[in-house]
Amino acid sequence: MAQDFSWLHRGVAEIFPEPHDHSETESLEQRLANANRPLRVKLGIDPTGADIHLGHSIPVRKLRAFQDAGHTAVLIIGDFTARIGDPTGKSDVRRQLTEADVAQNAQTYLDQVRPILDFDTPGRLEVRYNSEWLSRLDLGKTLELLSTMTVGQMLAKEGFAERYKKENPIFLHEFLYPLMQGFDSVAVEADVELGGTDQKFNIAVGRDLQRHFGIKPQFGLLLPILIGTDGVQKMSKSLGNYVALGEHPSQKYQKLQGVPDNLLSQYFELLTDLPLDSLPENPRDRQEFLAWEIVRQYHGEQAANEAKEAAKSGGKEGALPIFFLDTIPQFPAKLAYILGACGLCKSTGEGKRKIQEGGVRLDGTKITDVDTSYQQHSELDGRVLQVGKNKFIKLVSSKESLKEAMPII
Protein backbone atom coordinates (compact mmCIF):
# COMPACT_ATOMS: atom_id res chain seq x y z
CA MET A 1 0.00 0.00 0.00
CA ALA A 2 1.17 3.53 -0.77
CA GLN A 3 2.27 5.45 2.30
CA ASP A 4 0.39 8.55 3.39
CA PHE A 5 2.76 11.52 3.10
CA SER A 6 0.18 14.22 3.83
CA TRP A 7 2.20 15.13 6.95
CA LEU A 8 5.24 15.73 4.76
CA HIS A 9 3.55 18.14 2.36
CA ARG A 10 1.47 20.09 4.87
CA GLY A 11 2.49 23.74 4.77
CA VAL A 12 5.52 23.08 2.53
CA ALA A 13 6.53 25.68 -0.08
CA GLU A 14 8.99 23.49 -2.01
CA ILE A 15 10.85 20.21 -1.89
CA PHE A 16 13.94 20.03 -4.07
CA PRO A 17 15.28 18.48 -6.17
CA GLU A 18 12.38 16.79 -7.92
CA PRO A 19 13.02 13.60 -9.92
CA HIS A 20 13.05 15.42 -13.24
CA ASP A 21 15.75 17.85 -12.05
CA HIS A 22 19.07 17.11 -13.74
CA SER A 23 20.08 13.51 -13.05
CA GLU A 24 17.88 12.94 -10.00
CA THR A 25 16.04 9.63 -10.13
CA GLU A 26 14.11 9.60 -6.82
CA SER A 27 11.78 11.85 -4.93
CA LEU A 28 11.90 12.54 -1.21
CA GLU A 29 8.80 10.34 -0.79
CA GLN A 30 10.64 7.48 -2.51
CA ARG A 31 13.69 7.93 -0.28
CA LEU A 32 11.45 7.91 2.79
CA ALA A 33 9.54 4.84 1.61
CA ASN A 34 12.59 2.83 0.56
CA ALA A 35 14.97 3.72 3.37
CA ASN A 36 16.09 0.79 5.53
CA ARG A 37 17.04 3.15 8.36
CA PRO A 38 15.69 6.35 9.91
CA LEU A 39 16.63 9.33 7.75
CA ARG A 40 18.70 12.10 9.32
CA VAL A 41 16.76 15.35 9.11
CA LYS A 42 18.75 18.50 9.77
CA LEU A 43 17.61 21.87 11.06
CA GLY A 44 20.17 24.51 11.90
CA ILE A 45 19.45 27.33 14.33
CA ASP A 46 21.88 30.18 14.81
CA PRO A 47 21.44 31.62 18.33
CA THR A 48 21.99 35.23 17.23
CA GLY A 49 19.22 36.39 19.59
CA ALA A 50 17.66 35.21 22.82
CA ASP A 51 14.10 34.51 21.76
CA ILE A 52 12.07 32.48 19.29
CA HIS A 53 8.70 33.56 17.91
CA LEU A 54 5.97 31.55 16.18
CA GLY A 55 7.56 32.13 12.77
CA HIS A 56 10.72 30.36 13.96
CA SER A 57 8.62 27.46 15.25
CA ILE A 58 7.46 26.39 11.77
CA PRO A 59 10.57 24.40 10.73
CA VAL A 60 10.85 23.05 14.29
CA ARG A 61 7.29 21.72 14.02
CA LYS A 62 8.14 20.06 10.70
CA LEU A 63 11.18 18.51 12.37
CA ARG A 64 8.82 17.06 14.98
CA ALA A 65 6.66 15.63 12.18
CA PHE A 66 9.72 13.75 10.89
CA GLN A 67 10.37 12.48 14.42
CA ASP A 68 6.80 11.22 14.68
CA ALA A 69 7.26 9.43 11.34
CA GLY A 70 10.20 7.51 12.84
CA HIS A 71 13.16 9.56 11.64
CA THR A 72 16.04 11.21 13.49
CA ALA A 73 15.95 14.95 14.05
CA VAL A 74 19.40 16.54 13.97
CA LEU A 75 19.10 19.96 15.58
CA ILE A 76 22.28 21.93 14.95
CA ILE A 77 22.96 24.84 17.25
CA GLY A 78 25.13 27.13 15.15
CA ASP A 79 27.33 28.33 17.97
CA PHE A 80 30.19 28.82 15.48
CA THR A 81 28.23 30.21 12.52
CA ALA A 82 26.34 32.59 14.84
CA ARG A 83 29.59 34.48 15.33
CA ILE A 84 29.26 35.52 11.67
CA GLY A 85 25.47 35.57 11.39
CA ASP A 86 23.53 34.53 8.31
CA PRO A 87 23.85 37.37 5.74
CA THR A 88 20.64 36.25 3.99
CA GLY A 89 18.34 39.23 3.48
CA LYS A 90 20.67 41.64 5.28
CA SER A 91 21.61 44.95 3.69
CA ASP A 92 24.59 45.40 6.00
CA VAL A 93 27.16 43.21 7.72
CA ARG A 94 25.88 41.66 10.94
CA ARG A 95 27.48 42.31 14.29
CA GLN A 96 29.73 39.43 15.31
CA LEU A 97 28.72 37.90 18.64
CA THR A 98 30.99 36.75 21.44
CA GLU A 99 31.17 33.13 22.57
CA ALA A 100 29.42 34.10 25.81
CA ASP A 101 26.53 35.75 23.92
CA VAL A 102 26.08 32.68 21.74
CA ALA A 103 26.23 30.20 24.65
CA GLN A 104 23.58 32.09 26.60
CA ASN A 105 21.29 32.41 23.59
CA ALA A 106 21.71 28.73 22.70
CA GLN A 107 20.43 27.59 26.10
CA THR A 108 17.33 29.76 25.85
CA TYR A 109 16.65 28.42 22.35
CA LEU A 110 16.70 24.84 23.60
CA ASP A 111 14.38 25.71 26.48
CA GLN A 112 11.90 27.27 24.05
CA VAL A 113 11.80 24.39 21.52
CA ARG A 114 11.45 21.73 24.21
CA PRO A 115 7.60 21.84 24.12
CA ILE A 116 7.75 21.15 20.35
CA LEU A 117 10.39 18.43 19.88
CA ASP A 118 10.58 14.92 21.31
CA PHE A 119 13.60 15.13 23.62
CA ASP A 120 12.83 11.85 25.40
CA THR A 121 12.48 8.98 22.89
CA PRO A 122 15.91 7.36 22.36
CA GLY A 123 17.31 7.83 18.86
CA ARG A 124 14.81 10.52 17.87
CA LEU A 125 16.91 13.63 18.54
CA GLU A 126 20.54 14.67 18.23
CA VAL A 127 21.49 18.13 19.44
CA ARG A 128 24.82 19.10 17.90
CA TYR A 129 26.92 22.27 18.08
CA ASN A 130 28.72 23.12 14.85
CA SER A 131 31.79 24.38 16.70
CA GLU A 132 32.44 20.65 17.14
CA TRP A 133 33.71 20.46 13.55
CA LEU A 134 34.00 24.04 12.29
CA SER A 135 36.41 25.15 15.02
CA ARG A 136 38.75 22.34 13.93
CA LEU A 137 38.92 23.30 10.25
CA ASP A 138 42.50 24.15 9.37
CA LEU A 139 43.51 26.54 6.61
CA GLY A 140 43.92 23.68 4.13
CA LYS A 141 40.35 22.45 4.65
CA THR A 142 39.04 26.03 4.53
CA LEU A 143 40.76 26.55 1.19
CA GLU A 144 39.18 23.33 -0.06
CA LEU A 145 35.74 24.65 0.90
CA LEU A 146 36.40 28.00 -0.77
CA SER A 147 37.54 26.26 -3.95
CA THR A 148 34.10 24.68 -4.43
CA MET A 149 32.44 28.02 -5.27
CA THR A 150 33.18 31.01 -7.45
CA VAL A 151 32.75 34.68 -6.60
CA GLY A 152 30.08 34.83 -9.30
CA GLN A 153 28.10 32.07 -7.61
CA MET A 154 28.30 33.88 -4.29
CA LEU A 155 27.20 37.18 -5.81
CA ALA A 156 24.19 35.41 -7.30
CA LYS A 157 22.92 34.89 -3.75
CA GLU A 158 20.01 37.17 -2.94
CA GLY A 159 21.25 39.89 -0.65
CA PHE A 160 24.86 39.77 -1.81
CA ALA A 161 23.81 40.79 -5.33
CA GLU A 162 21.76 43.70 -4.01
CA ARG A 163 24.51 44.89 -1.69
CA TYR A 164 27.11 44.66 -4.45
CA LYS A 165 24.89 46.65 -6.81
CA LYS A 166 24.38 49.35 -4.18
CA GLU A 167 28.12 49.29 -3.36
CA ASN A 168 27.41 48.32 0.23
CA PRO A 169 30.43 46.51 1.72
CA ILE A 170 30.52 42.71 1.60
CA PHE A 171 33.19 41.26 3.86
CA LEU A 172 35.05 38.10 2.94
CA HIS A 173 34.05 36.30 6.14
CA GLU A 174 30.40 36.59 5.04
CA PHE A 175 31.18 34.42 2.00
CA LEU A 176 32.15 31.69 4.43
CA TYR A 177 28.69 31.48 5.99
CA PRO A 178 26.92 29.43 3.26
CA LEU A 179 29.96 27.15 3.03
CA MET A 180 30.03 26.55 6.76
CA GLN A 181 26.29 25.88 6.90
CA GLY A 182 26.75 23.52 3.97
CA PHE A 183 29.63 21.76 5.71
CA ASP A 184 27.27 21.10 8.63
CA SER A 185 25.34 18.81 6.27
CA VAL A 186 28.58 16.99 5.45
CA ALA A 187 29.50 16.61 9.11
CA VAL A 188 26.16 15.13 10.20
CA GLU A 189 25.49 13.27 6.90
CA ALA A 190 22.05 14.84 6.52
CA ASP A 191 19.47 13.20 4.27
CA VAL A 192 17.08 16.16 4.46
CA GLU A 193 17.59 19.78 5.46
CA LEU A 194 14.73 22.03 6.58
CA GLY A 195 14.64 25.81 6.24
CA GLY A 196 12.61 28.83 5.28
CA THR A 197 12.14 29.80 1.65
CA ASP A 198 15.03 32.26 2.10
CA GLN A 199 17.42 29.35 2.80
CA LYS A 200 17.37 27.64 -0.59
CA PHE A 201 20.81 28.91 -1.59
CA ASN A 202 22.43 27.74 1.65
CA ILE A 203 20.74 24.32 1.51
CA ALA A 204 21.80 23.89 -2.13
CA VAL A 205 25.40 24.64 -1.09
CA GLY A 206 25.08 21.79 1.40
CA ARG A 207 24.06 19.46 -1.44
CA ASP A 208 27.07 20.54 -3.51
CA LEU A 209 29.49 20.02 -0.63
CA GLN A 210 28.07 16.58 0.19
CA ARG A 211 28.58 15.59 -3.44
CA HIS A 212 32.15 17.00 -3.29
CA PHE A 213 32.95 14.90 -0.22
CA GLY A 214 31.38 11.72 -1.60
CA ILE A 215 28.15 11.78 0.41
CA LYS A 216 24.70 11.24 -1.09
CA PRO A 217 23.19 14.75 -1.45
CA GLN A 218 20.40 15.81 0.88
CA PHE A 219 16.91 16.94 -0.09
CA GLY A 220 15.89 20.48 0.73
CA LEU A 221 12.47 21.13 2.26
CA LEU A 222 11.46 24.80 2.29
CA LEU A 223 8.75 26.29 4.50
CA PRO A 224 6.92 29.61 4.17
CA ILE A 225 7.92 32.75 6.06
CA LEU A 226 5.08 33.58 8.47
CA ILE A 227 3.33 36.93 8.06
CA GLY A 228 3.08 38.79 11.35
CA THR A 229 -0.02 39.72 13.32
CA ASP A 230 -0.22 43.02 11.44
CA GLY A 231 -1.14 41.05 8.32
CA VAL A 232 1.43 42.89 6.20
CA GLN A 233 5.08 42.09 6.88
CA LYS A 234 6.90 38.94 7.96
CA MET A 235 6.79 38.21 11.68
CA SER A 236 9.64 40.08 13.36
CA LYS A 237 10.46 41.36 16.82
CA SER A 238 11.82 44.60 15.36
CA LEU A 239 8.45 45.24 13.67
CA GLY A 240 6.44 44.45 16.81
CA ASN A 241 4.14 42.04 14.93
CA TYR A 242 5.35 38.86 16.62
CA VAL A 243 4.17 36.31 19.17
CA ALA A 244 7.10 35.02 21.23
CA LEU A 245 7.13 31.44 22.48
CA GLY A 246 8.15 32.71 25.92
CA GLU A 247 5.24 35.12 26.35
CA HIS A 248 2.59 34.77 29.05
CA PRO A 249 -0.44 32.67 27.94
CA SER A 250 -2.84 35.63 28.21
CA GLN A 251 -0.50 37.80 26.17
CA LYS A 252 -0.29 35.11 23.47
CA TYR A 253 -4.07 34.71 23.44
CA GLN A 254 -4.70 38.45 23.10
CA LYS A 255 -2.35 38.76 20.16
CA LEU A 256 -3.56 35.67 18.33
CA GLN A 257 -7.26 36.39 18.60
CA GLY A 258 -6.56 39.51 16.56
CA VAL A 259 -4.90 37.72 13.62
CA PRO A 260 -6.45 39.10 10.38
CA ASP A 261 -9.08 36.90 8.73
CA ASN A 262 -7.04 36.44 5.56
CA LEU A 263 -4.17 34.85 7.52
CA LEU A 264 -6.15 32.41 9.64
CA SER A 265 -5.88 29.50 7.21
CA GLN A 266 -2.10 29.92 6.95
CA TYR A 267 -1.72 30.12 10.74
CA PHE A 268 -3.78 26.96 11.24
CA GLU A 269 -1.85 25.11 8.53
CA LEU A 270 1.62 26.11 9.69
CA LEU A 271 1.19 26.33 13.47
CA THR A 272 -1.22 23.47 14.28
CA ASP A 273 -1.93 19.88 13.31
CA LEU A 274 -5.69 20.41 13.17
CA PRO A 275 -7.66 19.15 10.11
CA LEU A 276 -8.22 22.22 7.95
CA ASP A 277 -11.66 21.06 6.82
CA SER A 278 -13.08 20.99 10.34
CA LEU A 279 -12.43 24.56 11.49
CA PRO A 280 -15.21 26.93 12.59
CA GLU A 281 -16.77 28.81 9.68
CA ASN A 282 -17.28 32.10 11.52
CA PRO A 283 -14.06 34.18 11.32
CA ARG A 284 -14.35 35.37 14.93
CA ASP A 285 -14.77 31.80 16.18
CA ARG A 286 -11.76 30.78 14.11
CA GLN A 287 -9.64 33.55 15.65
CA GLU A 288 -10.56 32.47 19.17
CA PHE A 289 -10.01 28.79 18.35
CA LEU A 290 -6.56 29.58 16.91
CA ALA A 291 -5.58 31.55 20.01
CA TRP A 292 -6.84 28.77 22.31
CA GLU A 293 -5.10 25.98 20.38
CA ILE A 294 -1.68 27.65 20.26
CA VAL A 295 -1.78 28.59 23.94
CA ARG A 296 -2.75 24.98 24.69
CA GLN A 297 0.25 23.68 22.75
CA TYR A 298 2.77 25.65 24.79
CA HIS A 299 1.09 26.00 28.19
CA GLY A 300 -1.56 23.28 28.49
CA GLU A 301 -5.35 23.17 28.31
CA GLN A 302 -5.94 24.78 31.70
CA ALA A 303 -3.85 27.83 30.80
CA ALA A 304 -5.65 28.08 27.45
CA ASN A 305 -9.05 28.01 29.15
CA GLU A 306 -7.97 30.63 31.68
CA ALA A 307 -6.64 32.91 28.94
CA LYS A 308 -9.89 32.51 27.02
CA GLU A 309 -12.05 33.32 30.05
CA ALA A 310 -9.86 36.32 30.93
CA ALA A 311 -10.25 37.66 27.39
CA LYS A 312 -14.03 37.15 27.53
CA SER A 313 -14.25 39.11 30.79
CA GLY A 314 -13.24 42.20 28.83
CA GLY A 315 -9.95 42.95 30.55
CA LYS A 316 -7.01 43.19 28.21
CA GLU A 317 -4.76 42.41 31.17
CA GLY A 318 -6.15 38.87 31.30
CA ALA A 319 -4.87 36.85 34.25
CA LEU A 320 -1.83 39.07 34.73
CA PRO A 321 -1.28 41.13 37.87
CA ILE A 322 -0.98 44.88 37.18
CA PHE A 323 1.59 47.41 38.35
CA PHE A 324 0.83 51.12 37.97
CA LEU A 325 3.90 53.01 36.80
CA ASP A 326 2.76 56.32 38.31
CA THR A 327 3.60 54.87 41.73
CA ILE A 328 7.29 55.20 40.81
CA PRO A 329 8.42 58.58 42.23
CA GLN A 330 10.43 59.72 39.24
CA PHE A 331 11.25 58.93 35.63
CA PRO A 332 13.74 58.29 33.99
CA ALA A 333 13.86 55.00 35.90
CA LYS A 334 16.20 52.04 35.59
CA LEU A 335 14.70 48.64 34.86
CA ALA A 336 16.47 47.14 37.86
CA TYR A 337 14.68 49.65 40.09
CA ILE A 338 11.32 48.95 38.44
CA LEU A 339 11.80 45.20 39.06
CA GLY A 340 12.14 45.91 42.77
CA ALA A 341 9.33 48.47 42.86
CA CYS A 342 6.78 46.17 41.19
CA GLY A 343 7.63 43.21 43.42
CA LEU A 344 9.08 40.85 40.81
CA CYS A 345 12.39 41.20 42.68
CA LYS A 346 13.01 41.91 46.35
CA SER A 347 15.28 44.86 45.66
CA THR A 348 17.07 46.86 42.96
CA GLY A 349 20.16 44.75 43.67
CA GLU A 350 18.30 41.53 42.99
CA GLY A 351 16.88 43.14 39.86
CA LYS A 352 20.40 43.80 38.60
CA ARG A 353 21.43 40.20 39.31
CA LYS A 354 18.42 38.81 37.49
CA ILE A 355 19.19 40.99 34.47
CA GLN A 356 22.84 39.87 34.47
CA GLU A 357 21.74 36.21 34.72
CA GLY A 358 19.48 36.60 31.66
CA GLY A 359 16.30 36.02 33.65
CA VAL A 360 14.43 39.22 32.74
CA ARG A 361 12.21 39.71 29.68
CA LEU A 362 10.05 42.53 28.42
CA ASP A 363 7.26 41.36 26.08
CA GLY A 364 9.17 38.10 25.71
CA THR A 365 12.47 39.77 24.73
CA LYS A 366 15.42 39.20 27.03
CA ILE A 367 17.02 42.27 28.63
CA THR A 368 20.70 41.82 29.53
CA ASP A 369 21.97 45.37 30.08
CA VAL A 370 21.80 46.28 33.78
CA ASP A 371 21.81 49.97 32.86
CA THR A 372 18.62 49.72 30.79
CA SER A 373 16.38 52.66 31.68
CA TYR A 374 13.17 54.26 30.47
CA GLN A 375 12.50 57.96 30.08
CA GLN A 376 8.73 57.98 30.63
CA HIS A 377 5.67 55.83 31.42
CA SER A 378 4.58 55.59 27.81
CA GLU A 379 7.62 53.47 26.87
CA LEU A 380 6.36 50.71 29.18
CA ASP A 381 2.60 51.18 29.18
CA GLY A 382 0.80 47.94 28.31
CA ARG A 383 3.95 45.82 28.24
CA VAL A 384 4.59 42.61 30.20
CA LEU A 385 7.62 42.28 32.45
CA GLN A 386 8.82 38.79 33.30
CA VAL A 387 11.36 37.30 35.72
CA GLY A 388 12.20 33.63 35.33
CA LYS A 389 9.65 31.31 33.78
CA ASN A 390 6.62 31.98 35.94
CA LYS A 391 6.64 35.54 37.30
CA PHE A 392 4.81 38.08 35.10
CA ILE A 393 3.37 41.53 35.62
CA LYS A 394 1.55 43.94 33.31
CA LEU A 395 2.87 47.52 33.37
CA VAL A 396 0.22 50.23 33.10
CA SER A 397 0.77 53.98 33.27
CA SER A 398 -2.01 54.69 35.79
CA LYS A 399 -5.44 53.62 36.98
CA GLU A 400 -6.92 56.31 34.78
CA SER A 401 -5.21 55.00 31.66
CA LEU A 402 -6.42 51.50 32.50
CA LYS A 403 -10.01 52.70 32.75
CA GLU A 404 -9.69 54.46 29.39
CA ALA A 405 -8.44 51.24 27.80
CA MET A 406 -11.31 49.13 29.18
CA PRO A 407 -14.14 48.52 26.72
CA ILE A 408 -17.61 49.89 27.46
CA ILE A 409 -19.96 46.94 28.02
URURQUI-V626617 format. One line per field, one symbol per residue. ss: DSSP state (a for helix, b for strand, c for the rest). psi: psi as a letter, one per 40 degrees, with the letter a starting at -180 (. if undefined). A space follows every 10 residues. Layout:
ss->???
psi->???
//
This chain:
ss->cccccaaaac cbbbbbcccc cccccccaaa aaaacccccb bbbbbccccc ccbaaaaaaa aaaaaaaacc cbbbbbbccc aaaccccccc ccccccccaa aaaaaaaaaa aaaccccccc ccccbbbbbc aaaaccccaa aaaaaacccc aaaaacccca aaaaaccccc caaaaaaaaa aaaaaaaacc cbbbbbaaaa aaaaaaaaaa aaccccccbb bbbcccbccc cccbcccccc cccbccccaa aaaaaacccc aaaaaaaaaa accccaaacc ccaaaaaaaa aaaaaaaaac aaaaaaaaaa aacccccccc cbbbaaaccc ccbbaaaaaa accccccaaa aaaaaacccb bbccbbcccc ccbbccaaac cccbbbbccc bbbbbbccaa aaaaacccc
psi->ihihfdddeh ehdihiiide hbeheiiddd dddeheihih hhhhhhgeie ihidddeddd ddddddddee ihhghhhgdd ddddhheheh eiiihhiidd dddddddddd ddededihed hheehhhihe ddddeehidd ddddddeeii ddddeehhdd dddddefihh iddddddddd dddddddefh dihiiieeed dddddddddd ddefihiiih hhiihhiiee ediihhddee fihideiidd ddddddeehi deeddddddd eieiheefii dhdddddddd ddddddddei dddddddddd ddeehdebeh ihhhdeehdh iihidddddd deedididdd ddddddefeh ihfehhhehe ehihdiddde heihhhhade hiihhhdidd ddddehih.
//
